[in-house]
């Protein structure tokens, strides 16, 4: 029933909502809720019902008129769509305060996302040890061979700002295809490399702008 | 020269780019670059030149035809716009691994954003001490009076997922107006409270979706 979708034509905003839909359907299934509809989805995750319907319609017939959405089917659909029906192994680069917190972050809780390797420069005393979260910390100079051992193509970048670009270059040379970038640097990478940035200062300043100007927006919590 | 702008009519996407413009103009001024233009801005921060011009035009005449943008004027304009010409004090709620990392995060480096108080439940041994980053850690039960001491209206929420909503309720009751939410919970808050969410699992899943499907998007690094 599900039609072929050219993912390159999906709106970026829709793509960013996919993990929220996936989480919701997992939760509904846990609660033994067998079906739902766009209005209930909207109330639970704060994305308006018309947006939900429009997003879902991009993937063909996910629901049935008068029935709504079957949670089990949708959970499997989104799991597959997000590559979460297989394990994804991830490397963390930069074991400072933020990197250390990310090693402990429960990405893998109910998701098949696992940080399995960490890296830092040889001068970091953690290099050559196993972190308190059980993950080996390697010298970044050895990254290429270690990444290959675990077929890793995704990295989390949490190094200090001045080193961000040079480390990104190392990652690209070592075969990384996707970088979750926690530095505020606009990384220069080849076209086939994907970068998703989380800039904490930017988010905080955006929040303060909304707050001091008391701007009311569509409450999509994004 | 700058016209009155109704911030409620600004596109949300524009608002989210304001901190990037601000950071750029600070950097340019540091480098003694006195003027710039939309093409150079685009190359440096990866937002396309037409978008830059459209964003800036929303604030009236920020530049001059044939001259471009004066970095000093623009830096001051964005500093004021983002409330960064005065100090903003912030409370951090939840001193676990992520909270601890956020206490050390350099929000205040070149920005007037400072975490000056931290909170956790009384059973956390850090409560009643000063954290290694020099910030007092208070019992969340005492939050209202402490927030008032430092005129704090902004909070960073980094508690465990199951406690997110109940703690958000406490924050609202204590007078917090803006919440930077690091939990994956869609917080139910009154209409006058602003929530900006950073959902690390969602960002990682979005990156993986882009990577496994090799989706090329406008490289705005966002």
Boltz contact constraints between the chains, C-beta under 6 A:
constraints:
  - contact:
      token1: [A, 7]
      token2: [B, 213]
      max_distance: 6.0
  - contact:
      token1: [A, 7]
      token2: [B, 215]
      max_distance: 6.0
  - contact:
      token1: [A, 8]
      token2: [B, 215]
      max_distance: 6.0
  - contact:
      token1: [A, 12]
      token2: [B, 217]
      max_distance: 6.0
  - contact:
      token1: [A, 15]
      token2: [B, 209]
      max_distance: 6.0
  - contact:
      token1: [A, 16]
      token2: [B, 206]
      max_distance: 6.0
  - contact:
      token1: [A, 19]
      token2: [B, 202]
      max_distance: 6.0
  - contact:
      token1: [A, 19]
      token2: [B, 205]
      max_distance: 6.0
  - contact:
      token1: [A, 45]
      token2: [B, 186]
      max_distance: 6.0
  - contact:
      token1: [A, 46]
      token2: [B, 186]
      max_distance: 6.0
  - contact:
      token1: [A, 82]
      token2: [B, 205]
      max_distance: 6.0
  - contact:
      token1: [A, 82]
      token2: [B, 209]
      max_distance: 6.0
  - contact:
      token1: [A, 83]
      token2: [B, 208]
      max_distance: 6.0
  - contact:
      token1: [A, 83]
      token2: [B, 212]
      max_distance: 6.0
  - contact:
      token1: [A, 88]
      token2: [B, 208]
      max_distance: 6.0
  - contact:
      token1: [A, 97]
      token2: [B, 101]
      max_distance: 6.0
  - contact:
      token1: [A, 97]
      token2: [B, 104]
      max_distance: 6.0
  - contact:
      token1: [A, 98]
      token2: [B, 101]
      max_distance: 6.0
  - contact:
      token1: [A, 101]
      token2: [B, 97]
      max_distance: 6.0
  - contact:
      token1: [A, 101]
      token2: [B, 98]
      max_distance: 6.0
  - contact:
      token1: [A, 101]
      token2: [B, 101]
      max_distance: 6.0
  - contact:
      token1: [A, 104]
      token2: [B, 97]
      max_distance: 6.0
  - contact:
      token1: [A, 105]
      token2: [B, 200]
      max_distance: 6.0
  - contact:
      token1: [A, 107]
      token2: [B, 201]
      max_distance: 6.0
  - contact:
      token1: [A, 113]
      token2: [B, 204]
      max_distance: 6.0
  - contact:
      token1: [A, 177]
      token2: [B, 211]
      max_distance: 6.0
  - contact:
      token1: [A, 178]
      token2: [B, 207]
      max_distance: 6.0
  - contact:
      token1: [A, 178]
      token2: [B, 211]
      max_distance: 6.0
  - contact:
      token1: [A, 180]
      token2: [B, 204]
      max_distance: 6.0
  - contact:
      token1: [A, 180]
      token2: [B, 207]
      max_distance: 6.0
  - contact:
      token1: [A, 186]
      token2: [B, 45]
      max_distance: 6.0
  - contact:
      token1: [A, 186]
      token2: [B, 46]
      max_distance: 6.0
  - contact:
      token1: [A, 186]
      token2: [B, 221]
      max_distance: 6.0
  - contact:
      token1: [A, 194]
      token2: [B, 210]
      max_distance: 6.0
  - contact:
      token1: [A, 194]
      token2: [B, 211]
      max_distance: 6.0
  - contact:
      token1: [A, 195]
      token2: [B, 221]
      max_distance: 6.0
  - contact:
      token1: [A, 196]
      token2: [B, 203]
      max_distance: 6.0
  - contact:
      token1: [A, 196]
      token2: [B, 206]
      max_distance: 6.0
  - contact:
      token1: [A, 196]
      token2: [B, 207]
      max_distance: 6.0
  - contact:
      token1: [A, 197]
      token2: [B, 221]
      max_distance: 6.0
  - contact:
      token1: [A, 198]
      token2: [B, 203]
      max_distance: 6.0
  - contact:
      token1: [A, 200]
      token2: [B, 105]
      max_distance: 6.0
  - contact:
      token1: [A, 201]
      token2: [B, 107]
      max_distance: 6.0
  - contact:
      token1: [A, 202]
      token2: [B, 19]
      max_distance: 6.0
  - contact:
      token1: [A, 203]
      token2: [B, 196]
      max_distance: 6.0
  - contact:
      token1: [A, 203]
      token2: [B, 198]
      max_distance: 6.0
  - contact:
      token1: [A, 204]
      token2: [B, 113]
      max_distance: 6.0
  - contact:
      token1: [A, 204]
      token2: [B, 180]
      max_distance: 6.0
  - contact:
      token1: [A, 205]
      token2: [B, 19]
      max_distance: 6.0
  - contact:
      token1: [A, 205]
      token2: [B, 82]
      max_distance: 6.0
  - contact:
      token1: [A, 206]
      token2: [B, 16]
      max_distance: 6.0
  - contact:
      token1: [A, 206]
      token2: [B, 196]
      max_distance: 6.0
  - contact:
      token1: [A, 207]
      token2: [B, 178]
      max_distance: 6.0
  - contact:
      token1: [A, 207]
      token2: [B, 180]
      max_distance: 6.0
  - contact:
      token1: [A, 207]
      token2: [B, 196]
      max_distance: 6.0
  - contact:
      token1: [A, 208]
      token2: [B, 83]
      max_distance: 6.0
  - contact:
      token1: [A, 208]
      token2: [B, 88]
      max_distance: 6.0
  - contact:
      token1: [A, 209]
      token2: [B, 15]
      max_distance: 6.0
  - contact:
      token1: [A, 209]
      token2: [B, 82]
      max_distance: 6.0
  - contact:
      token1: [A, 210]
      token2: [B, 194]
      max_distance: 6.0
  - contact:
      token1: [A, 211]
      token2: [B, 177]
      max_distance: 6.0
  - contact:
      token1: [A, 211]
      token2: [B, 178]
      max_distance: 6.0
  - contact:
      token1: [A, 211]
      token2: [B, 194]
      max_distance: 6.0
  - contact:
      token1: [A, 212]
      token2: [B, 83]
      max_distance: 6.0
  - contact:
      token1: [A, 213]
      token2: [B, 7]
      max_distance: 6.0
  - contact:
      token1: [A, 215]
      token2: [B, 7]
      max_distance: 6.0
  - contact:
      token1: [A, 215]
      token2: [B, 8]
      max_distance: 6.0
  - contact:
      token1: [A, 217]
      token2: [B, 12]
      max_distance: 6.0
  - contact:
      token1: [A, 221]
      token2: [B, 186]
      max_distance: 6.0
  - contact:
      token1: [A, 221]
      token2: [B, 197]
      max_distance: 6.0
